[in-house]
Each structure stands twice: as C-alpha cells, then as structure tokens.
Amino acid sequence: MIRLLVIVFVLSVFSGLRAQELFIQTEPASNMPVGRFGVRVTSDLWSENTRRVSRLGAEMMYGISKELMVHLQAYGSNSNNTFEPETFGIYAKYRLLSDDDFKYHFRISAYGEVLGGKQQNSTPSFSSKGAGPMVAGGLIATLLKNRFALSSTAGATRSLKDIFKKDGGSFTNITGINASLSAGYLVYPNTYTSYADPNINIYAELLGYNSYFQWNDGFDYSTQRSGGELLLSFGPQLILNSVARFDVAYSLLLKSNFNEKRSNSLLLRFEYNFY
C-alpha cells in the first residue's frame, strides 16, 4: 500500500493539472492573507484499549504579515472518561522561501509550537494534535502545480511533562521526530467561473512519528526505549464560496510498536475564513 501511494505521488507531480494545498492532517508552507483571520474546529475520534476517545480542538488563525501567521489553540478530550479541557497554546509559521509562477509555486516555511496544560497521554507519542504539553518545531516544503499539490514536513517534539501510568511506571525525557508526505488533487471544478464555485479536493497523507524516552517501572528499574507509528490518512475536502471548508479524513494505523496504541481514527473539521 505504501509503495502504491508513493507511485501515485510521483506520477501526479507530472500530470500537468491544477491543485489545492489545504491539507487535512498537515499544514502547508503557505500562509493566510495579511490582516485576515479564521476559525477552525476539529474532532478526532479513535479507540484505545476498547474505549472510545474523542479530542476536540479549536483554533483561531491570523495573518500577521506576508511571511508570518499564528494559530491560538485549545484542546479538550475524554481521556479520563469525562470530557475536560486538556491543552492550550500557540502555533506560528514563518515563510522562508517563495518561488511563484503561473499555476505553480514552491514554498518553504519554518514552524514552531508550544502547548501547555494537562498531560493525559497514555503513550509517549504526540502524533495526534493537542496530545500533551510540548514544544515542537520544524520545516515545511510545499509544491503546487496546476491541479496537484505535494507537501513534506519534518520536525521534532519535546514533552514538557512526564506521563504517569495508572498501573505504575512512567515515561520521562520524551523526544519525538516526525515526518510526513502529503498529496492533494483538485477534483472539481474543471474550470473556474467565479470565487463562489465549490471546490472538491481529495488527499492522501503518509504520517510517521518516532519517540525516544526513558521508561521507569515505578521501582528501581529504568531503561532507554523508543517507539514509532506510521499512518496513512485519506479523505475529501469541500470548500464553499472560498471561505468555508469541510474536511473528513480516515487514518489507517499501518504500524505501531507502542504497547498501547490508537486504532484507526476519524477526523472531522470545519473552518471559516473571514476575508
């Protein structure tokens, strides 16, 4: 399946069609217009050890300049069986390079993120948004050509709080490395007549995360360990009047070597931009 996805990515780069770059699971290297803001609400649903977990996220986004935009973020979940506020913080993205042409651009941006609040993770993985207090940063490169968009992200995460297991033991000194490869394709319309034309896009995203941490058994035993996850996410996106956006994405857990792992997950999102 992974090999097939990579082949589709490569072939699509040379397809010579027209694209969107509002990826579902990852951020593009592009920013929103200066002085404009938007709101976003996301629901992430999965199963963990036979129980259903839901994390709800809210973001307010603002374009400070051509190069810089910020997101204010807040998350809550039912990780402890009842829904409660979990993490909050800020995400910032700064454009480093832009190469624009007709129906084409290539951009590179740097991003940074800080989240505070409660630590309610059960595993030393921060692959789901809002998972726990942490600092993160990295680079994003995005290519748009006609109907096709391709983007890659590489970054690192450092946990701000340890994870204590209910049955004893803890994860400490958690550092993560993440990488992703995302592709988007504009399905409709074939030809634009106005900004009011609805857009339908489809996406496929390969998401990888690896974590390095210290495992303490609650007594006198401590070891350095690592674990990782690999997910394939895909789904449609609908954009109305160039301002309202609806996302649906289903993520398949291709591989995980954490003792406790998320199941396949479903993401639902609504975003509105004020222009």
Secondary structure, DSSP 8 states (H G I E B T S, - for coil): -HHHHHHHHHHHHTS--BB----SSS--S----TT-EEEEEEEEEEEETTEEEEEEEEEEEEE-SSSEEEEEEEEEE-TTSS-EEEEEEEEEEEEEEEEEETTEEEEEEEEEEEEEE----SSS---STT-SSEEEEEEEEEEEETBEEEEEEEEEEEESS-EE-TTS-EEEEEEEEEEEEEEEEEEE-SS---TTS-EEEEEEEEEEEEEEEEEE-SSS-EEEEEEEEEEEEEEEEEEETTTEEEEEEEEEEEEE-SSS---SEEEEEEEEEE-
